[in-house]
Amino acid sequence: MKTLDSIPTSKIQRASKLIQTGAKVGVNYLKYYGDKLVKTEEEAKESLNQSNAEDIYDGLKQMKGSALKVAQMLSMEKSILPRAYVEKFSLSQFSVPPLSAPLVMKTFKSYFGKSPNEIFDTFNPNSINAASIGQVHQAELEGKKLAIKIQYPGVAQSISSDLALVKPIAIKMFNIKGKDSDKYFQEVESKLIEETDYINEVKQSKEIAKACKHLPNLEFPEYYEKWSSDRIITMDWMTGKHLSEFTAINTSQEVSNTIGQALWDFYMYQMHVIKKVHADPHPGNFLVSEEGKLIVLDFGCMKEVPEDFYVPYFELAKKEIINNPILFEEKLYELEILKPEDTTEEKVFFSKLFHELLSLFTQPFHEETFDFSDDVFFNKMAELGERYSKSTEIRNMNGNRGSKHFIYINRTFFGLYNLMHDIKANNVIINNFKQY
């Protein structure tokens, strides 16, 4: 894979890169209007989506940082974006061009005050894995294999300006209106700032690993504060297949169920017991060991679940609440899905929308065990998302619905569901975590 000798770090450089990308998108639209004359609307739109997805991703991957992280987040929302965007943006999870070896050595020294060869017995300057905010290198010290995560230069300083550039696209995509929209962008910004604080990530990683180490079939790396800083993390090198690689070759239903149960227990224990959850559930953050255990990596994005959100959120997962119109409406107001200033039309529309959505989405919580390999369930979710994404009624209403906590909690559940479906776990005990 081609490496990068530099990353645009200044506000002007990064804005210029997005302007260049915007110009390419403009050309794609001109081609789309021409294609409509000789192709069907569906063929022309598919071609437009593929071209736009490729050009936008190519621009973002050179910028790294927040802009690429937003693409990664969007790639998990499979029912919102056209397939071309999902497929292209999902590459940001574990397949982006790394920094070149000279830039790595320069960056490490600027962060740590020493070159890696002054600290470790061996250090590979070529990246093993590159993502949106940092990349991983292999090192050895006193016979122990280590993973060294190095943050890209300029990423932490460009978060606010990156989001300001991305904001108009997000507002249009999700039909967000009004001054209340700022709370959502502030929530994303605060989480991204957290993700660039590697001292905090090491602290969170050790806390969660300690709190969850008793759960079966889970493994965590050990983290080393002595060789870490605010921009570098040193941890054990963990050997295993990325979850996407594992799901592509696994043929054992028993192993699928073991890995699926471990993943589900891990998330339910965090959500219900710790009330703080690993909010970045994509395949690049999990490995499967040769022994068939799930290895959990990267605790940069953790979301606390406040009690005043936790209670109504999980009450809405109960069938008796969903099917009681008075209690259901009460919870919608508590979670800011319905607002006192809503028109009668908005109240009726969003009550119906969320009743349909939650009746489907909460099905796993209404059973003792659930089959996450069930294509019928996931096809229904995709169809529902596609139907509402094309709804003209939604476009005419204020789309910023719900507490700011929905952004990362819903992202966590959508990501978890998709991973469980990829694993094809079919006999998952929903409340298994309670015994631990």
Salt bridges, closest charged atoms under 4 A:
ASP35 OD2 - LYS31 NZ 3.36
ASP35 OD2 - LYS39 NZ 3.90
GLU41 OE1 - LYS36 NZ 3.89
ASP58 OD1 - LYS61 NZ 3.35
ASP162 OD2 - ARG14 NH2 2.63
ASP180 OD1 - LYS179 NZ 3.85
ASP182 OD1 - LYS167 NZ 3.06
GLU187 OE2 - LYS303 NZ 2.74
GLU194 OE1 - LYS191 NZ 3.00
GLU195 OE1 - LYS69 NZ 3.14
GLU201 OE2 - LYS149 NZ 2.86
GLU207 OE2 - LYS203 NZ 3.09
GLU225 OE1 - LYS206 NZ 3.23
ASP236 OD1 - LYS144 NZ 3.93
ASP280 OD2 - LYS69 NZ 2.98
ASP280 OD2 - HIS282 NE2 3.95
ASP280 OD1 - ARG411 NH2 2.64
ASP298 OD2 - LYS149 NZ 3.57
GLU307 OE1 - LYS275 NZ 3.10
GLU315 OE1 - LYS331 NZ 2.52
GLU329 OE2 - LYS347 NZ 3.49
GLU330 OE2 - LYS331 NZ 3.71
GLU334 OE2 - LYS331 NZ 3.07
GLU336 OE1 - LYS183 NZ 2.79
ASP342 OD2 - ARG401 NH1 2.80
GLU356 OE2 - ARG387 NH2 2.57
ASP375 OD1 - HIS421 NE2 3.20
ASP375 OD1 - LYS424 NZ 3.83
GLU386 OE2 - LYS390 NZ 3.07
